């Protein structure tokens, strides 16, 4: 339940960010423009990515690909977990963070 609340808050935060100058399109014309980057060995990261994808699919009709953190990070990637990189920190709660490349 706490993870669902957290992901819902993140999605609302992302919707708010869409109306600002630093916009990113995570889905455009029904095609994913971003990826969810996780460490699949961390259960909370898996649950957060799947829950986030559930809401993204409900809103856009499209799921984002979920990839392992050991892959090359690209611009527009949404990083879920505890990562140190040049990504912009968006949100943290319950032991995981969400970062945007």
C-alpha positions in Angstrom: 0.0 0.0 0.0 2.8 2.4 0.8 4.5 1.7 -2.5 1.2 2.3 -4.4 0.9 5.7 -2.6 4.5 6.6 -3.4 4.2 5.7 -7.0 0.9 7.6 -7.3 2.6 10.6 -5.8 5.4 10.3 -8.3 3.0 10.1 -11.2 1.2 13.2 -10.0 4.6 14.9 -9.6 5.5 13.9 -13.2 2.1 15.3 -14.5 2.9 18.6 -12.7 6.3 18.6 -14.3 4.8 18.3 -17.7 3.3 21.8 -17.4 6.7 23.3 -16.7 9.5 24.3 -19.1 11.5 21.2 -18.4 9.1 18.8 -20.1 9.9 15.3 -21.1 7.6 13.0 -23.1 7.6 9.5 -21.6 5.2 8.3 -24.3 4.6 10.0 -27.7 2.1 8.9 -30.3 1.6 5.6 -28.4 5.3 4.8 -28.3 7.6 4.8 -25.3 10.1 7.6 -25.2 11.6 6.6 -21.8 12.7 3.5 -20.0 12.4 2.4 -16.4 15.8 1.5 -15.1 15.9 -0.7 -12.0 18.1 -3.2 -10.1 15.9 -6.3 -10.5 17.5 -7.9 -7.4 15.7 -5.3 -5.2 12.1 -6.3 -4.7 10.9 -2.7 -3.9 12.4 -1.5 -7.2 10.6 -4.2 -9.2 7.3 -3.4 -7.5 7.7 0.3 -8.0 8.5 -0.1 -11.7 5.6 -2.4 -12.3 3.2 -0.2 -10.4 4.4 2.9 -12.2 4.1 1.1 -15.6 0.5 0.0 -14.6 -0.5 3.7 -14.2 1.5 4.8 -17.3 -0.4 2.1 -19.4 -3.7 3.2 -18.0 -3.0 6.8 -18.9 -1.3 6.4 -22.2 -2.1 2.8 -23.4 1.6 2.0 -23.5 4.1 0.5 -21.1 7.6 1.6 -20.7 10.4 -0.9 -21.1 12.0 -2.0 -17.8 15.8 -2.5 -18.1 18.6 -3.4 -15.7 20.7 -0.7 -14.1 23.9 -2.2 -15.6 22.8 -1.1 -19.1 23.9 2.3 -20.4 21.7 5.1 -19.0 20.1 7.3 -21.8 18.6 10.7 -21.7 14.9 10.4 -20.6 15.5 7.3 -18.6 13.6 7.1 -15.3 15.8 5.5 -12.7 14.1 3.8 -9.8 16.3 2.9 -6.9 19.4 4.1 -5.0 21.7 5.3 -7.8 24.6 7.8 -7.8 24.8 9.4 -11.3 24.3 12.7 -13.1 20.6 12.1 -13.0 18.2 14.7 -11.5 16.7 13.6 -8.2 12.9 13.6 -8.3 11.6 11.7 -5.3 12.4 9.4 -2.5 10.5 7.5 0.1 10.4 4.1 1.7 14.0 3.3 0.9 14.0 3.9 -2.9 14.4 7.0 -5.1 13.4 8.0 -8.5 15.8 9.8 -10.7 15.4 11.2 -14.2 18.2 11.3 -16.8 
